[in-house]
Amino acid sequence: MSEIGSTLHVPPAPPVPPWFARPGARTTRLSEPAPAGVRAFHEGLPDYAPTPLTELPPLAAELAVGRVFVKDESCRLGLPAFKALGASWAVHRILAERAEEAGGTVPGPLTLVTATDGNHGRAVARVARLLGQRAHVFVPRGVHPRAVSAITAERAEVTEVPGAYDEAVRLAAEAAGQADAVLVQDTAWPGYERVPGWIVEGYSTLCAEIDEQLTGAGVDAGPGLVAVPVGVGSLAQAVVTHYRSRPSGPALLSVEPRAAACVLASLAREAPVSIATGHTSMAGLNCGTPSSIAWPHLRDGLDAAVAVSDREAALAGARLAELGVSSGPCGAAGLAGLRAALSGPGGGRHRRALGLGPSSVVVLLSTEGAAANPHAAHGNPG
């Protein structure tokens, strides 16, 4: 984002290979984990329940590993994606801070402003409606009309932007400069980092649930690999922070669309870059610039990154559906990415880079259900 970021800019469709690995990432120790109060806050919400961690033995056989679990975010706090975890915690912190500044009195309604490829904007709009606040959501081109309608149904004002996601973020940041408005954006840039940091903290509840659920399944040592879909990198930042704050942790694999692989491009160049994105059914991952607070964590904490095609995501989504897990294209990206890394030329080398063996435990983060992304209903894996 040229006006609000400080990234390098590269031409459209940069010649970046669809795989990147960084040896030694598992020895990296980063910042402290998220505050314990985040999980307690979510547990106090009326609709809170841990989302399922579903074991899928057929995938373990296909991938030649010991066990595969899918963290199924198809119903999180009443919405079909994980984003409500970050939005609810961030808005809670914003309103608590405003109340403290007002001497404990409840301030008047705020307009929560954000840009979105779909799920984050709907989550912000839902939180605003439930708390008696207003919401104004900027939506870039390429977002399915039904996804836009779902945001409108939460009583949010929606502004459709003819440009890409980064342009929608820029316009949302401008609109949030008005009185009684605040930006609730899940990407950061220099000068705008505190609220995105709260959103990342909110996602930590997902990781804490995985720890408990794996222990309940007899996996006391934790996973050997976690595959996470990546847009601007905020969820991946939460995952890296969680696992790299302990003495030993799993391999971490990020997965992006080939049409919007900004993190992969940044890793290959060893600096954050902005890229021109193309069309992809993985709408929630269609982002051209890594979050500034996520970038150092992704640079130092990811073992590998891979980019996948829409067809690969559709095939993965269809396979998960066969096994009883509802997953949209973004959610299925984790499986698509691991399949792409382990099959074809270089598969053996990639498997070694990820430390995968016949007894490894793999966790795939399915970040959205099919209902979250109308593209899923029209996906054609053939």
C-alpha positions as CSV (number, residue, x, y, z in Angstrom):
1,M,0.0,0.0,0.0
2,S,1.9,3.0,-1.2
3,E,0.2,5.6,0.9
4,I,0.0,3.7,4.2
5,G,2.7,1.1,4.0
6,S,6.5,1.0,3.6
7,T,7.0,-2.1,1.5
8,L,9.0,-2.6,-1.7
9,H,6.9,-2.7,-4.9
10,V,7.4,-5.3,-7.6
11,P,5.8,-5.7,-11.0
12,P,2.7,-7.9,-11.5
13,A,3.2,-11.6,-11.4
14,P,6.8,-11.6,-10.2
15,P,8.8,-14.7,-11.1
16,V,8.6,-16.4,-7.7
17,P,8.9,-20.2,-7.4
18,P,5.8,-21.8,-5.8
19,W,7.9,-23.2,-2.9
20,F,10.3,-21.6,-0.3
21,A,12.0,-23.2,2.7
22,R,14.1,-21.8,5.4
23,P,16.2,-24.3,7.4
24,G,16.4,-23.7,11.1
25,A,13.1,-22.0,11.6
26,R,12.1,-24.5,14.4
27,T,15.0,-23.2,16.5
28,T,13.7,-19.7,16.4
29,R,12.3,-18.3,19.6
30,L,10.0,-15.3,19.3
31,S,7.9,-13.2,21.6
32,E,5.8,-14.3,24.5
33,P,2.5,-16.0,23.7
34,A,-0.8,-14.1,23.8
35,P,-2.2,-13.0,27.1
36,A,-4.2,-15.6,29.0
37,G,-7.2,-13.3,29.2
38,V,-7.9,-13.7,25.5
39,R,-9.2,-17.3,26.0
40,A,-11.1,-16.4,29.1
41,F,-12.8,-13.5,27.2
42,H,-13.9,-15.8,24.4
43,E,-15.2,-18.5,26.8
44,G,-17.4,-15.8,28.3
45,L,-19.2,-15.1,25.0
46,P,-22.7,-16.6,24.6
47,D,-21.9,-18.6,21.5
48,Y,-18.5,-19.8,22.4
49,A,-17.5,-23.4,22.0
50,P,-14.2,-25.0,20.8
51,T,-14.4,-25.8,17.1
52,P,-13.8,-29.5,16.2
53,L,-10.4,-31.0,15.6
54,T,-11.3,-33.8,13.4
55,E,-9.0,-36.8,12.7
56,L,-9.0,-38.0,9.1
57,P,-7.1,-41.3,8.8
58,P,-7.6,-41.5,5.0
59,L,-5.6,-38.3,4.6
60,A,-2.8,-39.7,6.8
61,A,-2.6,-42.7,4.5
62,E,-2.6,-40.4,1.4
63,L,0.2,-38.2,2.8
64,A,2.2,-41.0,4.2
65,V,2.2,-39.6,7.8
66,G,1.1,-40.9,11.1
67,R,-2.1,-38.9,11.9
68,V,-3.8,-35.9,10.2
69,F,-6.2,-33.6,12.1
70,V,-8.3,-30.8,10.6
71,K,-9.2,-27.8,12.8
72,D,-12.7,-27.1,11.4
73,E,-13.7,-23.4,11.6
74,S,-16.9,-23.8,9.6
75,C,-18.9,-22.6,12.6
76,R,-17.1,-20.2,14.9
77,L,-19.2,-17.9,17.3
78,G,-22.2,-18.3,14.9
79,L,-20.2,-17.4,11.7
80,P,-18.7,-19.8,9.1
81,A,-15.0,-18.7,9.6
82,F,-12.5,-18.1,12.3
83,K,-12.3,-14.3,12.0
84,A,-14.8,-13.6,14.8
85,L,-12.1,-14.5,17.3
86,G,-9.9,-11.6,16.3
87,A,-12.7,-9.1,15.7
88,S,-14.4,-9.7,19.0
89,W,-11.2,-9.3,21.1
90,A,-10.1,-6.2,19.2
91,V,-13.4,-4.5,19.6
92,H,-13.6,-5.5,23.2
93,R,-10.2,-3.8,23.8
94,I,-11.2,-0.7,21.8
95,L,-14.4,-0.2,23.7
96,A,-12.8,-0.9,27.1
97,E,-10.1,1.7,26.3
98,R,-12.7,4.3,25.3
99,A,-14.7,3.7,28.5
100,E,-11.5,4.2,30.6
101,E,-10.7,7.4,28.8
102,A,-14.3,8.6,29.4
103,G,-13.9,8.0,33.1
104,G,-15.8,4.7,33.2
105,T,-18.9,6.0,31.4
106,V,-20.2,4.2,28.3
107,P,-19.4,6.3,25.3
108,G,-21.7,6.9,22.4
109,P,-21.8,4.5,19.4
110,L,-18.7,4.1,17.3
111,T,-18.5,3.3,13.6
112,L,-16.2,0.3,13.2
113,V,-14.5,0.7,9.8
114,T,-12.7,-2.1,8.0
115,A,-11.8,-3.5,4.6
116,T,-12.4,-7.1,3.8
117,D,-12.4,-9.9,1.3
118,G,-15.4,-11.3,3.1
119,N,-15.0,-13.0,6.5
120,H,-13.3,-10.4,8.5
121,G,-15.8,-7.7,7.5
122,R,-18.7,-9.9,8.3
123,A,-17.2,-10.6,11.7
124,V,-16.7,-6.9,12.5
125,A,-20.2,-6.2,11.3
126,R,-21.6,-8.9,13.5
127,V,-19.7,-7.7,16.6
128,A,-20.8,-4.1,15.9
129,R,-24.5,-5.2,15.6
130,L,-24.4,-7.2,18.8
131,L,-22.8,-4.4,20.8
132,G,-24.9,-1.6,19.5
133,Q,-22.2,-0.1,17.4
134,R,-22.2,0.9,13.7
135,A,-20.1,-0.8,11.0
136,H,-18.8,0.5,7.6
137,V,-17.1,-2.2,5.5
138,F,-15.1,-1.6,2.3
139,V,-15.2,-4.5,-0.1
140,P,-12.7,-4.8,-3.0
141,R,-13.5,-6.2,-6.5
142,G,-13.9,-9.9,-6.9
143,V,-15.8,-10.6,-3.7
144,H,-18.9,-12.7,-4.5
145,P,-22.2,-10.7,-4.3
146,R,-23.6,-13.2,-1.7
147,A,-20.6,-12.5,0.5
148,V,-21.4,-8.8,0.3
149,S,-25.0,-9.5,1.0
150,A,-24.0,-11.4,4.2
151,I,-22.2,-8.3,5.4
152,T,-25.1,-6.1,4.6
153,A,-27.4,-8.5,6.5
154,E,-25.5,-7.6,9.6
155,R,-26.8,-4.0,9.2
156,A,-23.4,-2.7,8.1
157,E,-22.9,0.1,5.5
158,V,-21.0,-1.5,2.6
159,T,-18.9,0.4,0.1
160,E,-17.8,-1.6,-2.9
161,V,-14.4,-0.6,-4.3
162,P,-13.4,-1.1,-7.9
163,G,-9.8,-1.7,-7.0
164,A,-8.0,-4.6,-5.2
165,Y,-7.8,-5.3,-1.5
166,D,-5.0,-2.9,-0.8
167,E,-7.1,-0.1,-2.3
168,A,-10.0,-1.0,-0.1
169,V,-7.7,-0.9,3.0
170,R,-6.5,2.6,2.0
171,L,-10.1,3.9,1.6
172,A,-11.2,2.3,4.9
173,A,-8.2,4.0,6.7
174,E,-9.3,7.3,5.3
175,A,-12.9,6.9,6.3
176,A,-11.9,5.9,9.9
177,G,-10.4,9.4,10.3
178,Q,-13.9,10.8,10.8
179,A,-15.3,11.6,14.2
180,D,-16.6,8.7,16.2
181,A,-15.0,6.2,13.8
182,V,-12.2,3.7,14.4
183,L,-10.4,1.4,12.0
184,V,-10.6,-2.3,12.9
185,Q,-8.2,-3.7,10.3
186,D,-6.6,-7.2,10.4
187,T,-3.5,-5.9,8.6
188,A,-0.9,-3.5,10.0
189,W,1.5,-0.9,8.6
190,P,3.9,1.5,10.3
191,G,1.8,3.8,12.5
192,Y,-1.2,1.4,12.6
193,E,-0.2,-1.7,14.6
194,R,-2.0,-1.8,17.9
195,V,-5.5,-2.9,16.7
196,P,-4.1,-5.5,14.3
197,G,-2.0,-6.8,17.2
198,W,-5.2,-7.3,19.3
199,I,-6.7,-9.1,16.3
200,V,-3.7,-11.5,16.2
201,E,-4.1,-12.0,20.0
202,G,-7.7,-13.0,19.4
203,Y,-6.7,-15.8,17.1
204,S,-4.6,-17.4,19.8
205,T,-7.7,-19.1,21.2
206,L,-7.7,-21.3,18.2
207,C,-4.2,-22.5,18.9
208,A,-4.9,-23.1,22.6
209,E,-7.9,-25.2,21.6
210,I,-5.7,-27.3,19.4
211,D,-3.2,-28.0,22.2
212,E,-6.0,-29.3,24.4
213,Q,-7.7,-31.3,21.7
214,L,-4.5,-33.0,20.6
215,T,-3.8,-33.9,24.2
216,G,-7.3,-35.4,24.4
217,A,-6.4,-37.5,21.3
218,G,-3.3,-38.8,22.9
219,V,-0.8,-36.5,21.2
220,D,1.0,-35.1,24.2
221,A,4.0,-33.9,22.2
222,G,2.0,-31.6,20.0
223,P,1.9,-31.6,16.2
224,G,4.9,-32.2,13.9
225,L,3.5,-29.9,11.2
226,V,0.8,-27.2,11.1
227,A,-0.3,-25.9,7.7
228,V,-2.0,-22.5,7.7
229,P,-3.6,-20.5,4.9
230,V,-2.2,-17.0,4.5
231,G,-3.6,-13.7,3.3
232,V,-1.9,-10.7,5.0
233,G,-0.4,-13.1,7.5
234,S,-2.3,-12.3,10.8
235,L,-3.4,-15.8,11.5
236,A,0.0,-17.1,10.6
237,Q,1.5,-14.6,13.0
238,A,-0.7,-16.0,15.8
239,V,0.4,-19.5,14.9
240,V,4.1,-18.7,14.7
241,T,3.9,-16.7,18.0
242,H,2.1,-19.7,19.7
243,Y,4.5,-22.4,18.6
244,R,7.8,-20.4,18.6
245,S,7.3,-19.3,22.2
246,R,8.1,-22.8,23.5
247,P,11.3,-24.9,23.6
248,S,10.4,-27.1,20.7
249,G,7.6,-26.8,18.1
250,P,6.3,-28.1,14.8
251,A,7.2,-27.3,11.3
252,L,5.0,-24.4,10.1
253,L,3.9,-24.3,6.4
254,S,2.1,-21.2,5.0
255,V,-0.1,-21.6,1.9
256,E,-1.3,-18.9,-0.5
257,P,-3.0,-18.6,-3.9
258,R,-0.6,-18.4,-6.8
259,A,-2.6,-15.2,-7.8
260,A,-1.8,-13.5,-4.5
261,A,1.4,-15.0,-3.0
262,C,2.7,-11.8,-1.3
263,V,4.3,-13.7,1.6
264,L,6.0,-16.2,-0.7
265,A,7.3,-13.3,-2.8
266,S,8.5,-11.5,0.3
267,L,10.3,-14.6,1.7
268,A,12.0,-15.1,-1.6
269,R,13.3,-11.5,-1.6
270,E,14.0,-11.4,2.1
271,A,12.0,-8.2,2.4
272,P,8.3,-7.4,2.5
273,V,6.9,-6.6,-1.0
274,S,3.6,-5.6,-2.5
275,I,2.4,-7.5,-5.5
276,A,-0.4,-7.0,-8.0
277,T,-3.0,-9.7,-7.3
278,G,-5.2,-11.6,-9.7
279,H,-8.5,-13.4,-9.5
280,T,-8.7,-16.4,-7.2
281,S,-11.6,-18.4,-5.7
282,M,-9.6,-18.1,-2.4
283,A,-11.1,-14.7,-2.0
284,G,-10.1,-14.3,1.7
285,L,-6.4,-14.9,0.8
286,N,-6.4,-12.4,-2.1
287,C,-4.0,-9.9,-0.5
288,G,-1.1,-8.1,-2.0
289,T,0.9,-6.9,1.0
290,P,2.0,-8.7,4.2
291,S,1.0,-7.1,7.5
292,S,3.9,-5.2,8.9
293,I,3.7,-6.8,12.3
294,A,3.3,-10.2,10.9
295,W,6.2,-10.0,8.5
296,P,9.1,-10.5,11.1
297,H,7.3,-13.5,12.5
298,L,6.7,-15.1,9.1
299,R,10.3,-14.3,8.0
300,D,11.8,-15.9,11.0
301,G,9.3,-18.5,12.1
302,L,8.0,-20.2,9.0
303,D,9.7,-23.4,7.9
304,A,8.3,-23.2,4.4
305,A,5.8,-21.5,2.1
306,V,3.9,-22.8,-0.9
307,A,1.5,-21.3,-3.5
308,V,-1.4,-23.3,-4.9
309,S,-3.8,-22.9,-7.8
310,D,-7.6,-22.6,-7.6
311,R,-7.9,-26.1,-9.0
312,E,-5.7,-27.5,-6.3
313,A,-7.8,-25.8,-3.6
314,A,-11.0,-27.0,-5.2
315,L,-9.8,-30.6,-5.3
316,A,-8.7,-30.3,-1.6
317,G,-12.1,-28.9,-0.7
318,A,-13.9,-31.7,-2.5
319,R,-11.8,-34.3,-0.7
320,L,-12.5,-32.8,2.7
321,A,-16.2,-32.7,1.9
322,E,-16.0,-36.5,1.1
323,L,-14.5,-37.0,4.6
324,G,-17.2,-34.9,6.3
325,V,-15.5,-31.6,6.7
326,S,-17.1,-28.5,5.2
327,S,-14.3,-26.3,3.9
328,G,-14.3,-23.3,1.5
329,P,-11.4,-22.7,-0.9
330,C,-9.4,-20.8,1.7
331,G,-9.9,-23.4,4.3
332,A,-8.9,-26.2,2.0
333,A,-5.7,-24.4,1.0
334,G,-3.8,-26.0,3.8
335,L,-4.5,-29.5,2.4
336,A,-3.9,-28.3,-1.1
337,G,-0.5,-26.8,-0.1
338,L,0.7,-29.9,1.7
339,R,-0.4,-32.1,-1.2
340,A,1.5,-29.8,-3.6
341,A,4.6,-29.7,-1.5
342,L,4.8,-33.5,-1.1
343,S,3.9,-34.6,-4.6
344,G,5.7,-34.2,-7.9
345,P,9.3,-33.1,-8.4
346,G,11.1,-32.1,-5.2
347,G,8.5,-33.9,-3.0
348,G,11.1,-35.9,-1.1
349,R,13.2,-32.8,-0.5
350,H,10.2,-30.9,0.7
351,R,9.2,-33.7,3.0
352,R,12.7,-33.7,4.5
353,A,12.6,-29.9,4.9
354,L,9.3,-30.2,6.8
355,G,10.7,-33.1,9.0
356,L,7.8,-35.3,8.0
357,G,8.0,-39.1,8.6
358,P,5.6,-42.0,8.8
359,S,4.8,-41.2,12.4
360,S,4.4,-37.4,12.1
361,V,1.2,-35.7,13.3
362,V,-0.1,-33.0,10.9
363,V,-2.7,-30.3,11.7
364,L,-4.4,-28.5,8.9
365,L,-6.2,-25.3,9.7
366,S,-9.5,-25.2,7.7
367,T,-10.2,-21.5,8.3
368,E,-13.7,-21.3,6.7
369,G,-16.6,-23.5,5.9
370,A,-18.1,-23.8,2.4
371,A,-20.9,-21.3,3.5
372,A,-18.3,-18.6,4.1
373,N,-17.2,-18.3,0.5
374,P,-19.8,-18.6,-2.3
375,H,-17.0,-19.4,-4.7
376,A,-17.0,-22.9,-3.1
377,A,-20.4,-23.6,-4.5
378,H,-19.2,-22.9,-8.0
379,G,-15.7,-24.4,-7.7
380,N,-14.9,-26.9,-10.5
381,P,-12.1,-29.2,-9.6
382,G,-12.1,-30.8,-13.0
